[in-house]
Amino acid sequence: MPELRLPDPPLSDGVVRLREFAPDDVGWVTEGCQDSGVARFTSVPYPYTREHAREWIAGQPDRRARGEGLHLAVTAAHDCVPLGAVGMGRIDWDHLRAEMGYWILPAERGRGAAPRALRLLAAHGFDAVGLQRAEVIPFVANPSSQRVAEKAGCRREGVLRSYFLRGGERHDCVMYSLLPGDL
């Protein structure tokens, strides 16, 4: 598997900026992952502790080196205030595709940061990483995440029945995709 390198310079569209996670991010990452929506609709452990955040942040360089994922902090471009996270994981190098995910701090939602971050990371995945398909797979019960995918330009492909196991329960998900020509 190829190593995933950090974007240099950090990705930005003038509104949001994507940068490497740092040890100083533990507090706001812990706060964001305590949100009921993040806990309900992702594979993030719940309850989420500062130790979870420390370990996850510290493990990012190894995940990149193994070609397993690239996860970046989403900040405001003008003042670097933390907004959330975006990442690519579950990379299938044989088929050049990756699953993209995101979450935004509750106080920062509804301002367009997630779709912007998703488009920036997908473009990086296509241009610098060589991916040919980005997938976003929100729960059917998560219309907010579906709207993010649609605002980012993803195309809805259909429902994946009983796709995700969370908390001992199976959940239907919606498959969205983004191809290089969609950006």
C-alpha positions in Angstrom: 0.0 0.0 0.0 1.3 3.5 -0.8 2.1 5.9 2.0 -0.4 8.7 2.3 1.4 12.0 2.6 0.0 15.2 4.2 -1.0 17.8 1.7 1.8 20.4 1.5 0.8 23.2 1.8 -2.4 22.4 3.8 -5.6 22.3 1.7 -7.7 25.4 1.7 -10.5 27.0 -0.3 -10.2 30.4 1.5 -13.1 29.5 3.8 -11.9 26.2 5.4 -8.5 24.8 5.9 -7.5 21.2 6.4 -4.5 20.5 8.4 -2.7 17.7 10.4 -4.1 16.9 13.8 -1.9 18.0 16.7 -1.7 17.1 20.4 -3.3 20.4 21.2 -6.5 19.2 19.4 -7.3 16.6 22.1 -9.8 18.9 23.9 -12.0 19.9 21.0 -11.8 16.4 19.4 -13.0 14.9 22.6 -15.8 17.5 22.8 -16.9 16.9 19.2 -17.0 13.1 19.6 -19.2 13.4 22.7 -22.0 14.8 20.4 -24.9 12.4 20.2 -25.0 12.5 16.4 -21.3 11.6 16.1 -21.8 8.8 18.6 -25.0 7.5 16.9 -23.9 7.7 13.3 -20.2 6.7 13.3 -17.9 4.0 14.6 -16.4 6.5 17.1 -16.4 4.9 20.6 -18.9 6.1 23.1 -18.4 7.5 25.6 -15.4 9.2 24.0 -12.6 10.1 26.3 -9.5 12.3 26.2 -7.5 9.1 26.0 -9.4 8.0 22.9 -8.5 11.4 21.3 -4.9 11.2 22.3 -4.4 7.7 20.9 -6.3 8.5 17.7 -4.3 11.6 17.0 -1.0 9.9 17.9 -1.8 7.1 15.6 -2.4 9.2 12.5 1.2 9.2 11.2 1.3 5.3 11.3 -2.1 5.1 9.5 -0.8 7.3 6.8 2.5 5.4 6.5 0.5 2.2 6.1 -1.8 3.7 3.5 -4.8 3.1 5.6 -6.2 6.6 6.0 -5.7 10.3 5.9 -7.7 12.3 8.6 -7.4 16.0 8.9 -8.7 18.8 11.2 -11.1 21.2 9.6 -10.5 24.8 10.7 -11.6 28.2 9.6 -9.2 29.5 7.0 -9.0 33.0 8.4 -8.3 32.3 12.1 -7.7 28.6 12.3 -10.6 28.0 14.8 -11.4 24.3 14.9 -14.6 23.3 13.1 -14.4 19.5 12.9 -12.7 16.6 11.1 -12.7 15.0 7.6 -11.0 11.9 6.5 -10.6 9.1 4.0 -10.3 5.6 5.2 -11.2 2.0 4.2 -9.1 2.6 1.1 -9.3 -0.1 -1.5 -6.0 0.2 -3.4 -6.9 -2.5 -5.9 -9.9 -0.5 -7.0 -8.6 3.0 -6.2 -11.5 4.1 -4.0 -11.9 5.3 -0.4 -14.7 6.0 2.0 -14.9 9.7 3.1 -16.3 10.7 6.5 -16.7 14.0 8.4 -18.1 15.6 11.5 -18.4 19.2 12.6 -18.6 20.6 16.1 -22.3 21.3 17.0 -21.8 25.1 17.3 -20.2 25.2 13.8 -22.8 23.2 11.9 -25.0 24.7 9.1 -22.3 27.0 7.7 -21.1 24.8 4.9 -17.8 23.6 6.4 -18.4 19.9 5.9 -19.2 20.0 2.1 -16.2 22.3 1.5 -13.9 20.0 3.5 -15.2 16.9 1.7 -14.6 18.5 -1.7 -11.1 19.6 -0.8 -10.2 16.1 0.5 -11.8 14.3 -2.4 -9.9 16.5 -4.9 -6.6 15.8 -3.0 -7.5 12.1 -3.1 -8.0 12.2 -6.9 -5.1 14.5 -7.8 -2.3 13.6 -5.3 -3.3 10.1 -4.1 -4.6 8.7 -7.4 -8.0 7.6 -6.2 -10.7 7.3 -8.9 -13.8 7.1 -6.6 -14.7 8.6 -3.2 -17.6 7.1 -1.3 -19.8 8.7 1.4 -22.0 6.2 3.2 -24.3 7.9 5.8 -27.0 6.1 7.7 -30.5 6.4 6.2 -31.5 7.9 9.6 -29.0 10.7 9.2 -30.5 13.2 6.7 -28.0 15.9 7.7 -25.1 13.9 6.6 -26.9 13.0 3.3 -27.4 16.8 2.7 -23.6 17.3 3.2 -22.8 14.7 0.6 -25.3 16.2 -1.9 -24.0 19.8 -1.3 -20.5 18.5 -1.9 -21.6 17.2 -5.3 -21.9 13.5 -4.5 -24.4 11.4 -6.4 -26.8 9.2 -4.6 -26.6 5.6 -5.9 -29.0 3.8 -3.6 -29.6 2.2 -0.2 -27.3 -0.5 1.2 -29.6 -2.6 3.4 -28.3 -3.7 6.8 -24.8 -2.3 5.8 -23.4 -1.0 9.1 -23.2 -2.6 12.5 -23.4 -0.1 15.4 -24.2 -0.9 19.0 -25.3 -4.4 18.1 -27.8 -3.1 15.6 -27.7 -3.3 11.8 -28.3 0.0 9.9 -29.3 0.8 6.4 -27.0 3.3 4.7 -27.1 5.5 1.6 -24.3 5.1 -0.9 -23.1 8.4 -2.4 -20.1 8.7 -4.7 -17.9 11.4 -6.1 -15.7 10.9 -9.2 -13.0 13.1 -10.4 -15.2 14.6 -13.2 -17.8 15.6 -10.6 -15.7 18.2 -9.0 
